Amino acid sequence: MPDSSFDRSIAKPLETTMSLKSHFKRIAILVWVGLFFLWPCAAAQTEAGDDLPWRSIETKHTIIRYQNADDLEAFDEQIDYSPGERGLVKSLFSSSESKSLPEKLARKIDALFERVQEILDMRKKMKKVKINLYGNKRQLAAAYQKLYKKSCGVRSWYLYEFKTIYSNVSDLHAGMMAHEMGHHIIDHYLIIRPPRATAEILARYVDKNLYKKVRKY
């Protein structure tokens, strides 16, 4: 008859091994879950390019992100465009509507986004573009340095990976914002993203024709 003590001596290490495997499996699952939830936070921090807290205004087509009220007011002043407008003079007269700043800005930015879609003839539902507002050139350059690890040589840019426009509110106008919105629309309208040079030509076309009548086909 087999020795039961011998069986127990074999079974005990096996149980220990199985227990360790189960323990390591639980640890692996916890690590994976942690990375899953922490990764977006890390990406957002890298994307922001600054340690200050961000506030946001969500509109129909965009998420406007800013760090203080002065930057938001400056952004509103710099983007001289109103819904349905084609000329600068008419836009100035129509900007005096008695609305709160977030409401007025949301209406203006959504109108600009839809105008870009009209110029490009690229209308479809797409993910909202984030607009990161920086108060000055130094802050924008710091954000660029964090993202690309090199000095900044541009006034504004769009980053496809984050679906984000980066702009300096002290050096901005409606044409520049329309140009960057154009990059977002072009990259998300077409099934395959066009070459960078092609996208840039189209984005410049938007800037050039923002206040002109567009031929419809």
Secondary structure, DSSP 8 states (H G I E B T S, - for coil): ---HHHHHHHHHHHHHHHHHHHHHHHHHHHHHHHHHHHHHHHHHHHHH-SSS--EEEE-SSEEEEESSHHHHHHHHHH----TT--SHHHHHHHTT----HHHHHHHHHHHHHHHHHHHHT-------EEEEEESSHHHHHHHHHHHHSS----SEEEEGGGTEEEEETTS--HHHHHHHHHHHHHHHHSSS---HHHHHHHHHHHHHTTTS-----
